[in-house]
Amino acid sequence: MNDTDTPDRAPGTDPVTEAFFALHHDLPRQSPGSDATTRRLLEMAGPLPECPRVLDAGCGPGRSTLLLAEEAGAHVTAVDLYQPFLDGLAAEAARRGLGDRVTVVNCSMDRLPVPDHSFDVIWAEGSVYTVGFDVALRAWRRLLAPGGVLAVTEIEWTTPDPAAPVRAYWDAAYPLRTHAANADAAQAAGYHLRAHWPLPESDWWDEYYTPLTQRLARADPQRPGMPEALAAHRAEIDMRREHGSDYNYAAYVLRPHDTTTENGTMTTWTARPETADDIPAVRDVLLEAFPTAAEADIVDALRADPQAWIDSLSMVAAGPDGTPVGYALLTRCRVDGRPALALAPCAVRPSAQRAGAGSAAIRAALAAARAMGENLVVVLGHADYYPRFGFTPASRFGIRAPFEVPDEAMMAMALDDTRPVPAGTIQYPAAFGV
């Protein structure tokens, strides 16, 4: 890894910098990685909304950008400071028929002039080091929409006691930390760690160091700046051969803690199963969130139905004082006679709406259901809200409501997409009155 890995600055007149870019021109990748790693990151980051809004920060020539647009159906904003990378990416996107899904932007990855909550996913393979892990996490936090996810790769120590030469090399180039230290930094920046795994050794060589080594052999050593560029690259590659067991790139999938700003302070929502003491407060949330008492009465009726109620799937989101402000409920329903879960109702006190409390409760309920071995979940709701959790039109599963409803409003998701789901008509608990 050196200053030409997905650069976050444009080359100027410095001949060494120009030589670096010449060596990296048209290489398959600008840093360790592979399409397989991109796909694995994508899998671990999901489920994602349909047509997710993705920021590819430090996109380089756009290998990940194109995969995300093509395979995830994403609308990708690809950001880099090296215009030739962006020009080549735009041309390739157009050639593949992806021009309407890829927007290229020449700017620094940590100073994007876009509104808060603009992206469902922020993607950064091999580029975080250009601004630093901590700087990137702080800069990108505001850009993520509620429920958004950050997928990055970062280089780190794999041993607490690296060899002296490799320690000296990376202390001068980009001081590394251990996974534990990076996880702590992510926590301090307001994220929780969803997944972490080291990249395979093939990600270093197959599409990065091996093609780069071939390029070095063909380089013109008389070109201004080239001797310095060649020496730096060869030192890096030699360091990997000799001390590669001491450090590695690792993938991180991070989600922000659900927060809101009140009077300049940050409030964190704690999502947890409701307790008996929460029941009056849950009813208050429902009464405040809806114009009538109908939803509150439905929840009371569901609690009294042992065939429908599942204690650990009645989830609240609470502020620092422990008072519930958000609520999400999963109860037993059936599809064609086979067990499923219905997500309803979901509610947030008006004073806490649009601040992540509802998302926190819903995600916690879905995670708890997944941990219990549940699979199919159905929801009737806004088609511009629930897809962020992974819901898609139920008709795609062959599932239909027992009443007339717009196709896009009746949604379903499989918590484990390796298991089949039943098709047919939803049978709701009696409390719903349908």
Steps between C-alpha positions, in 0.01 A plus 500: 500500500639838405391844389347366181244270662173664394650848546311774677693775330577584141855476373669831455829589342705287741678246274500229767123527540456494124719190483288331765187557295669384183587170669142451613329602177249233386595248769209271598506645852667780692522311830452145634153363432289284271150476362444211742582729795272771362218247473564371851494855636177557313347187649604594854379859459148387404216484488495828311214705358406456139719725287713606798671838491871422525802724543818337370759714678841503333361293213817493290426346159170371638522122519273495807277776359413295194435182698272681745305665219471180299438237768335699781300729273657793686509863402867573568662837557866429422739751655870547427746784442677344201296602196639235261360230731159669496503547123585135444233388747231714337589359159494140622170553681348633179640207302335255739168683492545626856534869423176585679621321816848651532578865574864603519607791723845655526544597864666387821337200662483665843352833384200410288261790430184294546215514756492286811349151465568488125614137479379157606850356460848650512760282329878536528725215387868583538448875529439588865871540568518810276319705765536264797254255656388735778456802272299296250267355760428842648452665161268232366278456806272789402464373144337169592123477493327339800580131487794564267817292489870569450715239322875565499831321482783618723858381541589389855742301711425131538744459787562709812877474444588557131859464386710814537551563125131478418410713802744770384371480142134549589568756772651716227241423230168465688503407870299182544282386790370162606147386433411564864620859474311556176184351650535735797545793261186404313306479826629842604392644164143381558492164321450142603692222327283264299774298327878478473721261309851502352543509124657186352861511385382460140344847526850642536653319205256385231375840386735740674862414573549253214377738226683784674825300504464440127445870447812586702709275276386689190536851645742751354757565775616815320164674539514786755383377839491137392806376696342620826161354409651165406701484822192576713288236329769234520557571869130460565473173308814362667358593840186300423703196394721509810259614771151450359391294800535810721237714324202468270205679352177426681140567405274687742122525482381774737161642586450829682337497839152650455532855629337841495627843590315695765630837621841417361535166685489149358235255620543128439196273466521171685285232337386213724204267561223664699458419868179493701589847630514630141139409413341832607772697320457291185131579500584870540735481200223346290241754615734787417604360163153417361183711475284240679545232764451220245868397480545512877191282542629253239826460692310439825290236322811336352658476846196302610527257205750220580484378140624837373716658772875433522648672806848574365371652175325800655784751468545851636757769421581702810700814570766540770237512777358163390161636394366339180463744212485251210323168459494206256300180539528161328220251562418159363305490178476233233541478125311213342477349847873511566661720770623849422526832683307824452677830569233732643456742651813716493486836674713789627406788728462816287779671695746228393388436144749506209786441741560126467296371796258311277781352293679389817191316627426337164857382445516359851173313452615352169836402649329329793269311264796387291680378812190297594506322164202684353507575129203658321385848610218700338415865540234735363644849480673778311689378196761772544583401860503125555729401209793644696463200734495249214127480423384459140150463352341184639372411157855406403471212750150409380358644823182709509295684759149382592365840386552744214825693535747662258768252398786723613350543852480129587858390559692195621856394574682177577735528797696205363499509121633143481168367632180477296198708596136402458279661238133575545268724699597658833289402800531772764425453872141571594598824676560665161135444406565385143 
